[in-house]
Amino acid sequence: MKLLTVLMLIALPLSCFAGSGCNLLEESINDTLSSDVNIQSYLRTYRQFIHGKAERRAATQLKQCFGEQNGKTVDNVQVMLQTIYGSVWCSEY
């Protein structure tokens, strides 16, 4: 699961750093973690970043993976992200 998360975040063409106010990144993370966003809606929203069957399958698996997790796991991912954003390595940004 962690590897899929990292790979998906790397695949996004980011023009900003995590935790620095990049709305696109934060929205995509929130949509990935949210059980309120279904897979088809998720794929439609991020279709500009999904090219080909392999990327579509990876995005679908990423969304399914988090959709099957309990609330505690999703909360822990949010805590992890905030820890990363607040780290000394990211604080400069």
PDB file of N, CA, C and O in Angstrom:
ATOM      1  N   MET A   1       0.822  -1.182   0.000  1.00  0.00           N
ATOM      2  CA  MET A   1       0.000   0.000   0.000  1.00  0.00           C
ATOM      3  C   MET A   1       0.867   1.247   0.000  1.00  0.00           C
ATOM      4  O   MET A   1       0.608   2.176  -0.765  1.00  0.00           O
ATOM      5  N   LYS A   2       1.893   1.284   0.846  1.00  0.00           N
ATOM      6  CA  LYS A   2       2.754   2.459   0.914  1.00  0.00           C
ATOM      7  C   LYS A   2       3.487   2.663  -0.404  1.00  0.00           C
ATOM      8  O   LYS A   2       3.654   3.796  -0.857  1.00  0.00           O
ATOM      9  N   LEU A   3       3.921   1.583  -1.009  1.00  0.00           N
ATOM     10  CA  LEU A   3       4.618   1.686  -2.276  1.00  0.00           C
ATOM     11  C   LEU A   3       3.704   2.250  -3.361  1.00  0.00           C
ATOM     12  O   LEU A   3       4.130   3.088  -4.156  1.00  0.00           O
ATOM     13  N   LEU A   4       2.456   1.797  -3.398  1.00  0.00           N
ATOM     14  CA  LEU A   4       1.504   2.337  -4.363  1.00  0.00           C
ATOM     15  C   LEU A   4       1.298   3.830  -4.153  1.00  0.00           C
ATOM     16  O   LEU A   4       1.220   4.591  -5.118  1.00  0.00           O
ATOM     17  N   THR A   5       1.211   4.247  -2.903  1.00  0.00           N
ATOM     18  CA  THR A   5       1.024   5.660  -2.595  1.00  0.00           C
ATOM     19  C   THR A   5       2.201   6.469  -3.111  1.00  0.00           C
ATOM     20  O   THR A   5       2.021   7.491  -3.772  1.00  0.00           O
ATOM     21  N   VAL A   6       3.389   6.013  -2.811  1.00  0.00           N
ATOM     22  CA  VAL A   6       4.587   6.722  -3.250  1.00  0.00           C
ATOM     23  C   VAL A   6       4.654   6.783  -4.773  1.00  0.00           C
ATOM     24  O   VAL A   6       4.945   7.836  -5.340  1.00  0.00           O
ATOM     25  N   LEU A   7       4.387   5.669  -5.431  1.00  0.00           N
ATOM     26  CA  LEU A   7       4.446   5.647  -6.890  1.00  0.00           C
ATOM     27  C   LEU A   7       3.411   6.580  -7.507  1.00  0.00           C
ATOM     28  O   LEU A   7       3.699   7.257  -8.495  1.00  0.00           O
ATOM     29  N   MET A   8       2.219   6.622  -6.940  1.00  0.00           N
ATOM     30  CA  MET A   8       1.185   7.494  -7.484  1.00  0.00           C
ATOM     31  C   MET A   8       1.555   8.957  -7.299  1.00  0.00           C
ATOM     32  O   MET A   8       1.343   9.773  -8.197  1.00  0.00           O
ATOM     33  N   LEU A   9       2.104   9.289  -6.145  1.00  0.00           N
ATOM     34  CA  LEU A   9       2.491  10.678  -5.902  1.00  0.00           C
ATOM     35  C   LEU A   9       3.648  11.098  -6.807  1.00  0.00           C
ATOM     36  O   LEU A   9       3.712  12.246  -7.247  1.00  0.00           O
ATOM     37  N   ILE A  10       4.549  10.175  -7.081  1.00  0.00           N
ATOM     38  CA  ILE A  10       5.657  10.476  -7.983  1.00  0.00           C
ATOM     39  C   ILE A  10       5.145  10.676  -9.405  1.00  0.00           C
ATOM     40  O   ILE A  10       5.684  11.491 -10.155  1.00  0.00           O
ATOM     41  N   ALA A  11       4.116   9.941  -9.770  1.00  0.00           N
ATOM     42  CA  ALA A  11       3.592  10.010 -11.130  1.00  0.00           C
ATOM     43  C   ALA A  11       2.905  11.340 -11.431  1.00  0.00           C
ATOM     44  O   ALA A  11       2.813  11.736 -12.593  1.00  0.00           O
ATOM     45  N   LEU A  12       2.431  12.023 -10.419  1.00  0.00           N
ATOM     46  CA  LEU A  12       1.785  13.305 -10.652  1.00  0.00           C
ATOM     47  C   LEU A  12       2.830  14.335 -11.072  1.00  0.00           C
ATOM     48  O   LEU A  12       3.860  14.465 -10.410  1.00  0.00           O
ATOM     49  N   PRO A  13       2.594  15.053 -12.133  1.00  0.00           N
ATOM     50  CA  PRO A  13       3.552  16.084 -12.526  1.00  0.00           C
ATOM     51  C   PRO A  13       3.397  17.296 -11.605  1.00  0.00           C
ATOM     52  O   PRO A  13       2.582  18.185 -11.854  1.00  0.00           O
ATOM     53  N   LEU A  14       4.175  17.312 -10.567  1.00  0.00           N
ATOM     54  CA  LEU A  14       4.028  18.343  -9.547  1.00  0.00           C
ATOM     55  C   LEU A  14       4.838  19.582  -9.882  1.00  0.00           C
ATOM     56  O   LEU A  14       5.996  19.493 -10.291  1.00  0.00           O
ATOM     57  N   SER A  15       4.230  20.711  -9.709  1.00  0.00           N
ATOM     58  CA  SER A  15       4.954  21.960  -9.887  1.00  0.00           C
ATOM     59  C   SER A  15       5.156  22.642  -8.543  1.00  0.00           C
ATOM     60  O   SER A  15       5.538  23.811  -8.484  1.00  0.00           O
ATOM     61  N   CYS A  16       4.904  21.924  -7.484  1.00  0.00           N
ATOM     62  CA  CYS A  16       5.066  22.486  -6.156  1.00  0.00           C
ATOM     63  C   CYS A  16       5.431  21.363  -5.195  1.00  0.00           C
ATOM     64  O   CYS A  16       5.414  20.191  -5.570  1.00  0.00           O
ATOM     65  N   PHE A  17       5.758  21.715  -3.973  1.00  0.00           N
ATOM     66  CA  PHE A  17       6.171  20.745  -2.982  1.00  0.00           C
ATOM     67  C   PHE A  17       5.018  20.412  -2.041  1.00  0.00           C
ATOM     68  O   PHE A  17       4.149  21.246  -1.787  1.00  0.00           O
ATOM     69  N   ALA A  18       5.020  19.199  -1.534  1.00  0.00           N
ATOM     70  CA  ALA A  18       3.999  18.756  -0.587  1.00  0.00           C
ATOM     71  C   ALA A  18       4.048  19.628   0.653  1.00  0.00           C
ATOM     72  O   ALA A  18       5.126  19.928   1.165  1.00  0.00           O
ATOM     73  N   GLY A  19       2.895  20.029   1.131  1.00  0.00           N
ATOM     74  CA  GLY A  19       2.825  20.813   2.354  1.00  0.00           C
ATOM     75  C   GLY A  19       3.083  22.292   2.143  1.00  0.00           C
ATOM     76  O   GLY A  19       3.083  23.057   3.107  1.00  0.00           O
ATOM     77  N   SER A  20       3.301  22.712   0.912  1.00  0.00           N
ATOM     78  CA  SER A  20       3.597  24.119   0.661  1.00  0.00           C
ATOM     79  C   SER A  20       2.383  24.859   0.104  1.00  0.00           C
ATOM     80  O   SER A  20       2.495  25.988  -0.374  1.00  0.00           O
ATOM     81  N   GLY A  21       1.243  24.218   0.171  1.00  0.00           N
ATOM     82  CA  GLY A  21       0.034  24.849  -0.323  1.00  0.00           C
ATOM     83  C   GLY A  21      -0.343  24.413  -1.727  1.00  0.00           C
ATOM     84  O   GLY A  21      -1.102  25.110  -2.400  1.00  0.00           O
ATOM     85  N   CYS A  22       0.157  23.303  -2.175  1.00  0.00           N
ATOM     86  CA  CYS A  22      -0.173  22.791  -3.504  1.00  0.00           C
ATOM     87  C   CYS A  22      -1.567  22.162  -3.438  1.00  0.00           C
ATOM     88  O   CYS A  22      -1.732  21.042  -2.955  1.00  0.00           O
ATOM     89  N   ASN A  23      -2.550  22.886  -3.923  1.00  0.00           N
ATOM     90  CA  ASN A  23      -3.929  22.411  -3.842  1.00  0.00           C
ATOM     91  C   ASN A  23      -4.155  21.123  -4.610  1.00  0.00           C
ATOM     92  O   ASN A  23      -4.881  20.244  -4.146  1.00  0.00           O
ATOM     93  N   LEU A  24      -3.543  21.001  -5.778  1.00  0.00           N
ATOM     94  CA  LEU A  24      -3.731  19.795  -6.589  1.00  0.00           C
ATOM     95  C   LEU A  24      -3.264  18.551  -5.847  1.00  0.00           C
ATOM     96  O   LEU A  24      -3.968  17.542  -5.812  1.00  0.00           O
ATOM     97  N   LEU A  25      -2.086  18.624  -5.258  1.00  0.00           N
ATOM     98  CA  LEU A  25      -1.562  17.479  -4.519  1.00  0.00           C
ATOM     99  C   LEU A  25      -2.441  17.145  -3.324  1.00  0.00           C
ATOM    100  O   LEU A  25      -2.788  15.983  -3.111  1.00  0.00           O
ATOM    101  N   GLU A  26      -2.796  18.149  -2.550  1.00  0.00           N
ATOM    102  CA  GLU A  26      -3.597  17.903  -1.355  1.00  0.00           C
ATOM    103  C   GLU A  26      -4.994  17.385  -1.698  1.00  0.00           C
ATOM    104  O   GLU A  26      -5.524  16.521  -0.999  1.00  0.00           O
ATOM    105  N   GLU A  27      -5.592  17.908  -2.768  1.00  0.00           N
ATOM    106  CA  GLU A  27      -6.905  17.413  -3.196  1.00  0.00           C
ATOM    107  C   GLU A  27      -6.812  15.967  -3.675  1.00  0.00           C
ATOM    108  O   GLU A  27      -7.692  15.159  -3.380  1.00  0.00           O
ATOM    109  N   SER A  28      -5.751  15.636  -4.413  1.00  0.00           N
ATOM    110  CA  SER A  28      -5.627  14.269  -4.905  1.00  0.00           C
ATOM    111  C   SER A  28      -5.412  13.284  -3.756  1.00  0.00           C
ATOM    112  O   SER A  28      -5.942  12.173  -3.783  1.00  0.00           O
ATOM    113  N   ILE A  29      -4.646  13.683  -2.761  1.00  0.00           N
ATOM    114  CA  ILE A  29      -4.464  12.821  -1.588  1.00  0.00           C
ATOM    115  C   ILE A  29      -5.784  12.651  -0.859  1.00  0.00           C
ATOM    116  O   ILE A  29      -6.162  11.536  -0.502  1.00  0.00           O
ATOM    117  N   ASN A  30      -6.487  13.753  -0.638  1.00  0.00           N
ATOM    118  CA  ASN A  30      -7.775  13.671   0.063  1.00  0.00           C
ATOM    119  C   ASN A  30      -8.782  12.834  -0.713  1.00  0.00           C
ATOM    120  O   ASN A  30      -9.522  12.052  -0.116  1.00  0.00           O
ATOM    121  N   ASP A  31      -8.822  12.986  -2.038  1.00  0.00           N
ATOM    122  CA  ASP A  31      -9.732  12.177  -2.852  1.00  0.00           C
ATOM    123  C   ASP A  31      -9.353  10.696  -2.811  1.00  0.00           C
ATOM    124  O   ASP A  31     -10.225   9.827  -2.796  1.00  0.00           O
ATOM    125  N   THR A  32      -8.064  10.417  -2.793  1.00  0.00           N
ATOM    126  CA  THR A  32      -7.602   9.031  -2.724  1.00  0.00           C
ATOM    127  C   THR A  32      -8.018   8.397  -1.404  1.00  0.00           C
ATOM    128  O   THR A  32      -8.419   7.233  -1.373  1.00  0.00           O
ATOM    129  N   LEU A  33      -7.926   9.146  -0.327  1.00  0.00           N
ATOM    130  CA  LEU A  33      -8.241   8.611   0.998  1.00  0.00           C
ATOM    131  C   LEU A  33      -9.732   8.602   1.306  1.00  0.00           C
ATOM    132  O   LEU A  33     -10.184   7.829   2.151  1.00  0.00           O
ATOM    133  N   SER A  34     -10.496   9.448   0.636  1.00  0.00           N
ATOM    134  CA  SER A  34     -11.915   9.619   0.954  1.00  0.00           C
ATOM    135  C   SER A  34     -12.769   8.456   0.463  1.00  0.00           C
ATOM    136  O   SER A  34     -12.668   8.038  -0.690  1.00  0.00           O
ATOM    137  N   SER A  35     -13.601   7.947   1.343  1.00  0.00           N
ATOM    138  CA  SER A  35     -14.544   6.903   0.942  1.00  0.00           C
ATOM    139  C   SER A  35     -15.761   7.512   0.234  1.00  0.00           C
ATOM    140  O   SER A  35     -16.574   6.779  -0.328  1.00  0.00           O
ATOM    141  N   ASP A  36     -15.895   8.844   0.255  1.00  0.00           N
ATOM    142  CA  ASP A  36     -17.004   9.519  -0.406  1.00  0.00           C
ATOM    143  C   ASP A  36     -16.793   9.656  -1.919  1.00  0.00           C
ATOM    144  O   ASP A  36     -17.744   9.911  -2.659  1.00  0.00           O
ATOM    145  N   VAL A  37     -15.555   9.488  -2.374  1.00  0.00           N
ATOM    146  CA  VAL A  37     -15.237   9.589  -3.805  1.00  0.00           C
ATOM    147  C   VAL A  37     -15.152   8.184  -4.374  1.00  0.00           C
ATOM    148  O   VAL A  37     -14.308   7.389  -3.962  1.00  0.00           O
ATOM    149  N   ASN A  38     -16.033   7.879  -5.328  1.00  0.00           N
ATOM    150  CA  ASN A  38     -15.990   6.535  -5.926  1.00  0.00           C
ATOM    151  C   ASN A  38     -14.899   6.465  -6.992  1.00  0.00           C
ATOM    152  O   ASN A  38     -14.353   7.488  -7.404  1.00  0.00           O
ATOM    153  N   ILE A  39     -14.593   5.253  -7.430  1.00  0.00           N
ATOM    154  CA  ILE A  39     -13.480   5.035  -8.352  1.00  0.00           C
ATOM    155  C   ILE A  39     -13.706   5.746  -9.681  1.00  0.00           C
ATOM    156  O   ILE A  39     -12.784   6.378 -10.198  1.00  0.00           O
ATOM    157  N   GLN A  40     -14.901   5.659 -10.245  1.00  0.00           N
ATOM    158  CA  GLN A  40     -15.163   6.293 -11.540  1.00  0.00           C
ATOM    159  C   GLN A  40     -15.012   7.809 -11.467  1.00  0.00           C
ATOM    160  O   GLN A  40     -14.454   8.427 -12.374  1.00  0.00           O
ATOM    161  N   SER A  41     -15.503   8.396 -10.403  1.00  0.00           N
ATOM    162  CA  SER A  41     -15.351   9.837 -10.216  1.00  0.00           C
ATOM    163  C   SER A  41     -13.885  10.216 -10.042  1.00  0.00           C
ATOM    164  O   SER A  41     -13.427  11.231 -10.566  1.00  0.00           O
ATOM    165  N   TYR A  42     -13.163   9.390  -9.302  1.00  0.00           N
ATOM    166  CA  TYR A  42     -11.734   9.605  -9.068  1.00  0.00           C
ATOM    167  C   TYR A  42     -10.971   9.575 -10.397  1.00  0.00           C
ATOM    168  O   TYR A  42     -10.135  10.441 -10.658  1.00  0.00           O
ATOM    169  N   LEU A  43     -11.262   8.582 -11.227  1.00  0.00           N
ATOM    170  CA  LEU A  43     -10.591   8.464 -12.521  1.00  0.00           C
ATOM    171  C   LEU A  43     -10.943   9.620 -13.450  1.00  0.00           C
ATOM    172  O   LEU A  43     -10.085  10.099 -14.193  1.00  0.00           O
ATOM    173  N   ARG A  44     -12.192  10.072 -13.417  1.00  0.00           N
ATOM    174  CA  ARG A  44     -12.593  11.222 -14.229  1.00  0.00           C
ATOM    175  C   ARG A  44     -11.862  12.485 -13.789  1.00  0.00           C
ATOM    176  O   ARG A  44     -11.386  13.263 -14.615  1.00  0.00           O
ATOM    177  N   THR A  45     -11.781  12.675 -12.484  1.00  0.00           N
ATOM    178  CA  THR A  45     -11.155  13.883 -11.949  1.00  0.00           C
ATOM    179  C   THR A  45      -9.681  13.977 -12.333  1.00  0.00           C
ATOM    180  O   THR A  45      -9.183  15.064 -12.627  1.00  0.00           O
ATOM    181  N   TYR A  46      -8.989  12.854 -12.332  1.00  0.00           N
ATOM    182  CA  TYR A  46      -7.545  12.858 -12.572  1.00  0.00           C
ATOM    183  C   TYR A  46      -7.160  12.277 -13.931  1.00  0.00           C
ATOM    184  O   TYR A  46      -6.034  11.816 -14.117  1.00  0.00           O
ATOM    185  N   ARG A  47      -8.102  12.301 -14.882  1.00  0.00           N
ATOM    186  CA  ARG A  47      -7.847  11.718 -16.204  1.00  0.00           C
ATOM    187  C   ARG A  47      -6.686  12.402 -16.935  1.00  0.00           C
ATOM    188  O   ARG A  47      -6.029  11.768 -17.760  1.00  0.00           O
ATOM    189  N   GLN A  48      -6.428  13.658 -16.654  1.00  0.00           N
ATOM    190  CA  GLN A  48      -5.322  14.342 -17.339  1.00  0.00           C
ATOM    191  C   GLN A  48      -3.959  13.775 -16.939  1.00  0.00           C
ATOM    192  O   GLN A  48      -2.971  13.999 -17.638  1.00  0.00           O
ATOM    193  N   PHE A  49      -3.895  13.046 -15.828  1.00  0.00           N
ATOM    194  CA  PHE A  49      -2.644  12.443 -15.359  1.00  0.00           C
ATOM    195  C   PHE A  49      -2.569  10.946 -15.661  1.00  0.00           C
ATOM    196  O   PHE A  49      -1.547  10.306 -15.415  1.00  0.00           O
ATOM    197  N   ILE A  50      -3.650  10.401 -16.191  1.00  0.00           N
ATOM    198  CA  ILE A  50      -3.720   8.958 -16.429  1.00  0.00           C
ATOM    199  C   ILE A  50      -3.672   8.715 -17.935  1.00  0.00           C
ATOM    200  O   ILE A  50      -4.606   9.051 -18.663  1.00  0.00           O
ATOM    201  N   HIS A  51      -2.559   8.121 -18.389  1.00  0.00           N
ATOM    202  CA  HIS A  51      -2.365   7.860 -19.812  1.00  0.00           C
ATOM    203  C   HIS A  51      -2.141   6.362 -20.004  1.00  0.00           C
ATOM    204  O   HIS A  51      -1.116   5.814 -19.600  1.00  0.00           O
ATOM    205  N   GLY A  52      -3.087   5.738 -20.608  1.00  0.00           N
ATOM    206  CA  GLY A  52      -2.933   4.315 -20.905  1.00  0.00           C
ATOM    207  C   GLY A  52      -3.548   3.407 -19.857  1.00  0.00           C
ATOM    208  O   GLY A  52      -3.957   3.833 -18.777  1.00  0.00           O
ATOM    209  N   LYS A  53      -3.593   2.142 -20.225  1.00  0.00           N
ATOM    210  CA  LYS A  53      -4.244   1.129 -19.396  1.00  0.00           C
ATOM    211  C   LYS A  53      -3.490   0.862 -18.101  1.00  0.00           C
ATOM    212  O   LYS A  53      -4.107   0.676 -17.053  1.00  0.00           O
ATOM    213  N   ALA A  54      -2.171   0.842 -18.162  1.00  0.00           N
ATOM    214  CA  ALA A  54      -1.381   0.531 -16.967  1.00  0.00           C
ATOM    215  C   ALA A  54      -1.576   1.596 -15.891  1.00  0.00           C
ATOM    216  O   ALA A  54      -1.731   1.265 -14.716  1.00  0.00           O
ATOM    217  N   GLU A  55      -1.571   2.866 -16.280  1.00  0.00           N
ATOM    218  CA  GLU A  55      -1.779   3.935 -15.304  1.00  0.00           C
ATOM    219  C   GLU A  55      -3.208   3.938 -14.775  1.00  0.00           C
ATOM    220  O   GLU A  55      -3.441   4.212 -13.598  1.00  0.00           O
ATOM    221  N   ARG A  56      -4.149   3.636 -15.641  1.00  0.00           N
ATOM    222  CA  ARG A  56      -5.551   3.559 -15.197  1.00  0.00           C
ATOM    223  C   ARG A  56      -5.715   2.428 -14.179  1.00  0.00           C
ATOM    224  O   ARG A  56      -6.392   2.587 -13.163  1.00  0.00           O
ATOM    225  N   ARG A  57      -5.095   1.301 -14.463  1.00  0.00           N
ATOM    226  CA  ARG A  57      -5.152   0.159 -13.537  1.00  0.00           C
ATOM    227  C   ARG A  57      -4.476   0.517 -12.201  1.00  0.00           C
ATOM    228  O   ARG A  57      -4.984   0.171 -11.134  1.00  0.00           O
ATOM    229  N   ALA A  58      -3.336   1.204 -12.266  1.00  0.00           N
ATOM    230  CA  ALA A  58      -2.630   1.601 -11.037  1.00  0.00           C
ATOM    231  C   ALA A  58      -3.474   2.580 -10.217  1.00  0.00           C
ATOM    232  O   ALA A  58      -3.562   2.452  -8.996  1.00  0.00           O
ATOM    233  N   ALA A  59      -4.088   3.544 -10.878  1.00  0.00           N
ATOM    234  CA  ALA A  59      -4.933   4.514 -10.175  1.00  0.00           C
ATOM    235  C   ALA A  59      -6.151   3.823  -9.554  1.00  0.00           C
ATOM    236  O   ALA A  59      -6.555   4.144  -8.436  1.00  0.00           O
ATOM    237  N   THR A  60      -6.723   2.878 -10.289  1.00  0.00           N
ATOM    238  CA  THR A  60      -7.868   2.127  -9.772  1.00  0.00           C
ATOM    239  C   THR A  60      -7.463   1.310  -8.545  1.00  0.00           C
ATOM    240  O   THR A  60      -8.178   1.291  -7.542  1.00  0.00           O
ATOM    241  N   GLN A  61      -6.319   0.641  -8.628  1.00  0.00           N
ATOM    242  CA  GLN A  61      -5.848  -0.155  -7.499  1.00  0.00           C
ATOM    243  C   GLN A  61      -5.523   0.717  -6.289  1.00  0.00           C
ATOM    244  O   GLN A  61      -5.802   0.335  -5.152  1.00  0.00           O
ATOM    245  N   LEU A  62      -4.943   1.873  -6.529  1.00  0.00           N
ATOM    246  CA  LEU A  62      -4.638   2.791  -5.429  1.00  0.00           C
ATOM    247  C   LEU A  62      -5.920   3.210  -4.713  1.00  0.00           C
ATOM    248  O   LEU A  62      -5.999   3.167  -3.485  1.00  0.00           O
ATOM    249  N   LYS A  63      -6.921   3.615  -5.493  1.00  0.00           N
ATOM    250  CA  LYS A  63      -8.195   4.043  -4.907  1.00  0.00           C
ATOM    251  C   LYS A  63      -8.879   2.882  -4.189  1.00  0.00           C
ATOM    252  O   LYS A  63      -9.412   3.061  -3.095  1.00  0.00           O
ATOM    253  N   GLN A  64      -8.869   1.698  -4.793  1.00  0.00           N
ATOM    254  CA  GLN A  64      -9.472   0.523  -4.151  1.00  0.00           C
ATOM    255  C   GLN A  64      -8.755   0.184  -2.853  1.00  0.00           C
ATOM    256  O   GLN A  64      -9.389  -0.159  -1.855  1.00  0.00           O
ATOM    257  N   CYS A  65      -7.451   0.279  -2.872  1.00  0.00           N
ATOM    258  CA  CYS A  65      -6.647  -0.052  -1.698  1.00  0.00           C
ATOM    259  C   CYS A  65      -7.065   0.798  -0.503  1.00  0.00           C
ATOM    260  O   CYS A  65      -7.284   0.278   0.591  1.00  0.00           O
ATOM    261  N   PHE A  66      -7.173   2.091  -0.714  1.00  0.00           N
ATOM    262  CA  PHE A  66      -7.570   2.958   0.392  1.00  0.00           C
ATOM    263  C   PHE A  66      -9.050   2.835   0.708  1.00  0.00           C
ATOM    264  O   PHE A  66      -9.459   3.051   1.848  1.00  0.00           O
ATOM    265  N   GLY A  67      -9.861   2.488  -0.291  1.00  0.00           N
ATOM    266  CA  GLY A  67     -11.285   2.295  -0.043  1.00  0.00           C
ATOM    267  C   GLY A  67     -11.573   1.110   0.853  1.00  0.00           C
ATOM    268  O   GLY A  67     -12.601   1.069   1.529  1.00  0.00           O
ATOM    269  N   GLU A  68     -10.667   0.146   0.860  1.00  0.00           N
ATOM    270  CA  GLU A  68     -10.841  -1.056   1.681  1.00  0.00           C
ATOM    271  C   GLU A  68     -10.256  -0.916   3.090  1.00  0.00           C
ATOM    272  O   GLU A  68     -10.403  -1.819   3.913  1.00  0.00           O
ATOM    273  N   GLN A  69      -9.605   0.195   3.364  1.00  0.00           N
ATOM    274  CA  GLN A  69      -8.983   0.386   4.681  1.00  0.00           C
ATOM    275  C   GLN A  69     -10.003   0.919   5.681  1.00  0.00           C
ATOM    276  O   GLN A  69     -10.990   1.556   5.312  1.00  0.00           O
ATOM    277  N   ASN A  70      -9.739   0.642   6.949  1.00  0.00           N
ATOM    278  CA  ASN A  70     -10.620   1.193   7.973  1.00  0.00           C
ATOM    279  C   ASN A  70     -10.232   2.638   8.260  1.00  0.00           C
ATOM    280  O   ASN A  70      -9.187   3.104   7.805  1.00  0.00           O
ATOM    281  N   GLY A  71     -11.052   3.335   9.000  1.00  0.00           N
ATOM    282  CA  GLY A  71     -10.822   4.747   9.300  1.00  0.00           C
ATOM    283  C   GLY A  71      -9.516   5.007  10.024  1.00  0.00           C
ATOM    284  O   GLY A  71      -8.881   6.041   9.816  1.00  0.00           O
ATOM    285  N   LYS A  72      -9.115   4.080  10.867  1.00  0.00           N
ATOM    286  CA  LYS A  72      -7.881   4.266  11.627  1.00  0.00           C
ATOM    287  C   LYS A  72      -6.664   4.287  10.702  1.00  0.00           C
ATOM    288  O   LYS A  72      -5.757   5.095  10.898  1.00  0.00           O
ATOM    289  N   THR A  73      -6.637   3.428   9.719  1.00  0.00           N
ATOM    290  CA  THR A  73      -5.527   3.407   8.765  1.00  0.00           C
ATOM    291  C   THR A  73      -5.470   4.700   7.977  1.00  0.00           C
ATOM    292  O   THR A  73      -4.394   5.274   7.806  1.00  0.00           O
ATOM    293  N   VAL A  74      -6.607   5.164   7.498  1.00  0.00           N
ATOM    294  CA  VAL A  74      -6.661   6.419   6.749  1.00  0.00           C
ATOM    295  C   VAL A  74      -6.214   7.582   7.643  1.00  0.00           C
ATOM    296  O   VAL A  74      -5.480   8.462   7.193  1.00  0.00           O
ATOM    297  N   ASP A  75      -6.649   7.586   8.890  1.00  0.00           N
ATOM    298  CA  ASP A  75      -6.210   8.624   9.833  1.00  0.00           C
ATOM    299  C   ASP A  75      -4.701   8.580  10.028  1.00  0.00           C
ATOM    300  O   ASP A  75      -4.052   9.622  10.115  1.00  0.00           O
ATOM    301  N   ASN A  76      -4.145   7.381  10.097  1.00  0.00           N
ATOM    302  CA  ASN A  76      -2.697   7.240  10.267  1.00  0.00           C
ATOM    303  C   ASN A  76      -1.938   7.765   9.044  1.00  0.00           C
ATOM    304  O   ASN A  76      -0.855   8.333   9.187  1.00  0.00           O
ATOM    305  N   VAL A  77      -2.491   7.582   7.862  1.00  0.00           N
ATOM    306  CA  VAL A  77      -1.859   8.125   6.660  1.00  0.00           C
ATOM    307  C   VAL A  77      -1.849   9.652   6.730  1.00  0.00           C
ATOM    308  O   VAL A  77      -0.851  10.288   6.390  1.00  0.00           O
ATOM    309  N   GLN A  78      -2.954  10.229   7.170  1.00  0.00           N
ATOM    310  CA  GLN A  78      -3.023  11.688   7.311  1.00  0.00           C
ATOM    311  C   GLN A  78      -1.983  12.180   8.322  1.00  0.00           C
ATOM    312  O   GLN A  78      -1.324  13.194   8.095  1.00  0.00           O
ATOM    313  N   VAL A  79      -1.840  11.464   9.426  1.00  0.00           N
ATOM    314  CA  VAL A  79      -0.836  11.826  10.436  1.00  0.00           C
ATOM    315  C   VAL A  79       0.563  11.739   9.830  1.00  0.00           C
ATOM    316  O   VAL A  79       1.395  12.619  10.050  1.00  0.00           O
ATOM    317  N   MET A  80       0.819  10.678   9.068  1.00  0.00           N
ATOM    318  CA  MET A  80       2.120  10.513   8.422  1.00  0.00           C
ATOM    319  C   MET A  80       2.412  11.676   7.484  1.00  0.00           C
ATOM    320  O   MET A  80       3.519  12.214   7.485  1.00  0.00           O
ATOM    321  N   LEU A  81       1.427  12.064   6.685  1.00  0.00           N
ATOM    322  CA  LEU A  81       1.627  13.165   5.754  1.00  0.00           C
ATOM    323  C   LEU A  81       1.917  14.471   6.483  1.00  0.00           C
ATOM    324  O   LEU A  81       2.803  15.226   6.084  1.00  0.00           O
ATOM    325  N   GLN A  82       1.174  14.735   7.545  1.00  0.00           N
ATOM    326  CA  GLN A  82       1.417  15.957   8.314  1.00  0.00           C
ATOM    327  C   GLN A  82       2.791  15.940   8.970  1.00  0.00           C
ATOM    328  O   GLN A  82       3.436  16.981   9.098  1.00  0.00           O
ATOM    329  N   THR A  83       3.238  14.758   9.385  1.00  0.00           N
ATOM    330  CA  THR A  83       4.579  14.622   9.954  1.00  0.00           C
ATOM    331  C   THR A  83       5.636  14.930   8.894  1.00  0.00           C
ATOM    332  O   THR A  83       6.624  15.608   9.173  1.00  0.00           O
ATOM    333  N   ILE A  84       5.424  14.434   7.695  1.00  0.00           N
ATOM    334  CA  ILE A  84       6.357  14.725   6.602  1.00  0.00           C
ATOM    335  C   ILE A  84       6.360  16.210   6.286  1.00  0.00           C
ATOM    336  O   ILE A  84       7.423  16.819   6.164  1.00  0.00           O
ATOM    337  N   TYR A  85       5.172  16.797   6.153  1.00  0.00           N
ATOM    338  CA  TYR A  85       5.080  18.220   5.817  1.00  0.00           C
ATOM    339  C   TYR A  85       5.732  19.093   6.884  1.00  0.00           C
ATOM    340  O   TYR A  85       6.315  20.132   6.575  1.00  0.00           O
ATOM    341  N   GLY A  86       5.631  18.669   8.128  1.00  0.00           N
ATOM    342  CA  GLY A  86       6.174  19.452   9.241  1.00  0.00           C
ATOM    343  C   GLY A  86       7.623  19.121   9.571  1.00  0.00           C
ATOM    344  O   GLY A  86       8.181  19.681  10.515  1.00  0.00           O
ATOM    345  N   SER A  87       8.242  18.223   8.813  1.00  0.00           N
ATOM    346  CA  SER A  87       9.620  17.818   9.112  1.00  0.00           C
ATOM    347  C   SER A  87      10.602  18.938   8.787  1.00  0.00           C
ATOM    348  O   SER A  87      10.276  19.876   8.060  1.00  0.00           O
ATOM    349  N   VAL A  88      11.792  18.827   9.330  1.00  0.00           N
ATOM    350  CA  VAL A  88      12.821  19.842   9.071  1.00  0.00           C
ATOM    351  C   VAL A  88      13.178  19.904   7.584  1.00  0.00           C
ATOM    352  O   VAL A  88      13.574  20.962   7.095  1.00  0.00           O
ATOM    353  N   TRP A  89      13.045  18.795   6.861  1.00  0.00           N
ATOM    354  CA  TRP A  89      13.374  18.792   5.442  1.00  0.00           C
ATOM    355  C   TRP A  89      12.337  19.531   4.606  1.00  0.00           C
ATOM    356  O   TRP A  89      12.668  20.070   3.550  1.00  0.00           O
ATOM    357  N   CYS A  90      11.108  19.563   5.054  1.00  0.00           N
ATOM    358  CA  CYS A  90      10.061  20.259   4.295  1.00  0.00           C
ATOM    359  C   CYS A  90       9.776  21.660   4.837  1.00  0.00           C
ATOM    360  O   CYS A  90       9.170  22.477   4.143  1.00  0.00           O
ATOM    361  N   SER A  91      10.197  21.942   6.042  1.00  0.00           N
ATOM    362  CA  SER A  91       9.855  23.227   6.662  1.00  0.00           C
ATOM    363  C   SER A  91      10.405  24.421   5.889  1.00  0.00           C
ATOM    364  O   SER A  91       9.864  25.523   5.979  1.00  0.00           O
ATOM    365  N   GLU A  92      11.477  24.207   5.130  1.00  0.00           N
ATOM    366  CA  GLU A  92      12.049  25.296   4.342  1.00  0.00           C
ATOM    367  C   GLU A  92      11.137  25.714   3.196  1.00  0.00           C
ATOM    368  O   GLU A  92      11.250  26.825   2.679  1.00  0.00           O
ATOM    369  N   TYR A  93      10.225  24.815   2.797  1.00  0.00           N
ATOM    370  CA  TYR A  93       9.351  25.108   1.673  1.00  0.00           C
ATOM    371  C   TYR A  93       8.026  25.618   2.159  1.00  0.00           C
ATOM    372  O   TYR A  93       7.147  25.922   1.352  1.00  0.00           O
TER     373      TYR A  93
END
